[in-house]
Amino acid sequence: MIAELVEYKGYATTLDISRHMGVSAPSVTKMLQRLDENGYLNYEKYRGINLTPKGVRISGAIRHRHGILLEFFEMLGISHDVASQDTEGIEHHLTPQTIRQLRKFVTFLRSNPRVLDDFRGP
């Protein structure tokens, strides 16, 4: 979320993150402090939030994983809203191996659209 906000607005605030994630500002503050302690971002209360190079790498991986799952669910005919909600619910619980296999499967389905047509039916 932080990377997306910075990309969109040029910066991210605790309030922005709170609103987009549907959690309280104090919860966001605690999360930001942990991410700062682990070297993913630089966080100073009442100031901007900046991702470190380590944070940029991790956020890219998370966004990639999110995109794979979202595309997979939408290929199954699940609406974008439901697919987004389901993706948010499970993306952090899947192993890298599972994500790799899903990526391969999504790539296969993109290359073979008739398989999807057969799955979805008339």
Buried (B, 14 or more C-beta within 10 A) or exposed (E): BBBBBBEEEEEBBBEBBBEBEEEEEEEBBEBBEEBBEEEBBBBEEEEEBBBBEEBBEBBEEBBEBBBBBBBBBBBEEBEEEEBBEBBBEEBEEBEEEEBEEBBEEBEEBEEEEEEEEEEEEE
